[in-house]
């Protein structure tokens, strides 16, 4: 974060860049782990850009708001802001940010919007939008946007595709790309996704070394966005494998790492907690409450 801020201070001169310098670095640190704080920063940014006529800062603020609200699980609000970011953004403003920091808000917006649509119950719309994520990222000469696009594509395929070999193929491509460009969070996510693919084959013992390495990398990089869902699905696979002690351990790890009261995958975590209550104490009332 220090290096990033110094780089911005040296390279950015215009109003849009000053906003990036002021807000994006602190927001970018919080959006990985603390969604309430990220949302507050995005709100402050949105208030400031009201004074400006340039559409770039408005698109920036709307992206930050929509991204934060997605992670908080406030899906209807998230969709509104994400769609507004796409509507008001310009190619010139978008590329100004990409060239400054190597990160593309449009790719990120499309990925979050696709996942928002998926969770709202529109899988076909989400699938079509997912194709646009990769189309937006590939022409850019930057590694991070393509890595982000590949992450969302792999995740949505894991959620929906029954062809595990095909899912794994995409995930391996993600890992190879991330390794080539030293993008550790995506390497970690890829390992976790490979582990989850093994759980789809009912291979819990094969899944855990992959997922453990992935979770280690994500902890090292302080990138927790996918961690609750990964741990919940690992816990569910442990329950299915009749490994109750492992399931309890995984849910305890989830509780220790999850710093947000509610988020985009809270419902899925609660569902698995209910399964855990049924498998352990066989308490249907406790499970139903969750």
N, C-alpha and C positions, 0 to 999 in steps of 0.2 A: 504494500500500500504506500509506503514511503517513497519507493522508487517510482511508482506510478504518478504520485502527486508531483514529484520533482520534474518528471518528464512533461507533464501537462503544463506546469508553471513555465517551462522553457519554450514550449512550442505553441501555446494557445494565446491568441491576442484578441479575438473577436468576442462579442457579447455571448454568443452561444457557447464558446469555449470557456468563458469565465463561469457560466452556469455549470458546465461539466466539472470544472475544477472545484467549485464550491460544493456541489451536491453529489456528483456521481461516485466519487471515491468513497465517501462515507456510506452512501446508499449501497454501493456494490459490496462493501464489507458486511453489512447487516443482512442483505437479502439472502445470503447463504445460510444464515442460522437464526436471525431474530427478525421475524416478519413485522411485528408491531412497530419496532424502531424504524425499519425500512419504510413502512407506510407513512410514518410521521415525517420522515425526510422528504418523501415524494410529495406529500401535501404542501410542505413549505416551498418546494421547488415550483409546484403548480401555482401557488399564490404569487411568486415572484415573476413568473413568465407572463402573467396577465398584463404586465406593464409593457410588454414587448410586442411588436408587430410581426416579427420573424416567425414563420411557422415551425422552424427547426426546434427551438426551445419548447414550444407547445407540444410537439410530437414527443420530445424527450420526456417531458413531465407526464404526459398521458401514458407512455410506455412504462415509466417507473410506477405510476399508480396502478395500472392494470396488472403488471407483474406482481406487485406487492399484494394486491387483492386476490389474485389467483392463489398465491401461496397461503394466504389467510383463509382460503376456502369460500370467499365471498364471490361466488361465480358470476352472478348476474351483473354485479358492479364491475367485476374484472372485465367481462366481455365488452361492456360499454366503453371502458377506457381503452382497451386494446384495439377495438375497432376504430375508435376516434384517432388513436395514434397513427394507424394506417391511412386514415382518410386525410389527415392534415399534413402528413409528412411530405417532404419533397426529396427528390433524388439528390439534389445538391446538398441539402442539410444532412441527409442520411450519410452520404459518403464523407462529409466533413468529419463526422464522429468516427466513422470507420478508419479513416486515414490518420486520425489523431491517436486513437487508442487501440485500433485493431479489433474492435467489438462492434457488431452490427445490431442495432436495436430492432430492425425489421425482421431479421431472422428470429431473434428472441421473441418478438411479439407474435409472429406466426406460430412458433412452437407452443407458447403459452396459450394462445387462442385455440389451437387445435386440441390441446388437452382440456381446456375449459369446455369446449363443445362436446368432447368425449364424455366428460363427467356430467354434463347436462342432459345426456341421452341422445346425442346426435352423432353416432359413430361414422356414418357415411360422409357427413360434412367434415368431420374431423379428419377422416382419411384423405379427402380431397385437399384440405388445407395443409395436411402433412406433406403432400407432394410439393406444394408451393414453398415449403421451408427449404427443402434441398435445392429447388430451382433458384431461390434467392441467394443461397450461400455459395453455390459452385462457381459463379463467375468472379467472385471476389478473390483477390490474391492474398488472402489472410487465412491462417489456419483455424483461429478460434471460431468464427462464424460457421464454418463447415463442421467443426467438431460439435458445436451446439445443435446444428441441424441433424447430424447423424445420431446424437443422443436421443432427441425427441422421436426420430424415426424408429430407432431400435426399441425404445420404450413402448411406443404405440403398437409396434408389431408384436412385442412380447405380450401385451394385453389382449390382442385380438386374433393372432395367427395360430392355427393349430399345427402348422408345419415347423416343428422345432429346429430342424436342420436349417431351414431358410432363415429363421430368426437368429440362430447362432452365427450364420454367415455374415449377417449385417453387423452383429455385435463384434465379431472378430475384426471386421473392417474398421469399426470405430476405434477399437483398442490399438490397432496398428497405426492408424492416422494419429491418434493422441500420443502414442509413444514416439513416433517420428518427430513430432513437434513439441515434445516435453510438456504435454497438457495433463498433469497428474489427476485432476478431478475426473476427467473423462476416462482415463485408464481405470480409476477406481470404480466408476459407475459400470464400465464394461465388464470388469471382473464380477461385480455383483450380479449383473444381468445374466452372465454365463452361468453363475451358480443357480440363479432362479430357473434357468432353462433345465438344469439337471433335476431340480425338484419336479418339473413337469414330467420327467421320465421316472419319477419316484426313486431317485438316486440321492437320498439325503446325505449320505457320507461323501459322495463325490461333490456335492454342492458346497459343503461347508468350507473346504480350503479355499476355493475360488472366492466365495463371498467374504470370508474372513480377511483375505488379502485386500479385496476391494474396500471393505469397511475401514481397514487400517489406513489406506491411502486417503479416503474421504475425511477421516478424523484428522490426519496430518495436515490436509489442506483446508480444514474447517469448512467443508462443503457438505451440508446435512440435508439438502433439499429432498433427495430420494430415500434417505436413510430410514425414516419411519416405515415407509411402504416396503422396502427391502426386508427389514427385520420382521415386519408383520407377516409377509409371505413366507419367509424362512420358518417362522414360528408355526404357521399353518402346515407347512410340509413336515415339520417335526411331529405335530399332532397326528397327521396322517400316517407317519411312520411308527406311531406308538412310542415316541421318544419324549415322554412327558417332561423329564428333567431338562432336556435340551430346550423344549418349548418354553418352559418357565424361565430358563436362563436368557433366552433370546428376548422374551417380553421384558425382562428386567433391564436388559441392555437398551432396549427401545426407550423405556421410561427414563433411564439415566441420560440419554443423548438428546431426547426431544425437549427443546427449550421453548416450545410454543404451546399455548393452552389449546388452541384449535388451529387446524391448517387444512390444506387441500386433501389430505388422505386420512383425516381423523375418522371418518365413517368406516373406512376399511380397517383401521387399527381397532376400533371398537368391535367390529364384526369378529375379528380374530380373537380378541379378548373374550368374547362370548363363547367361541369354540373352545378356548382354553379352559374356561370355567366349566363347561360341560364335560370336557375330557378328564379334568382333574377331580373335582369334588362332585361331579355329576349333579350340579345344582342348577336346574332349569330356571329358577326364579332369578338367581344372580346373573345368569347368561342373558335372560330376557331384558333385565335392567340395562345391561350394557348395550 
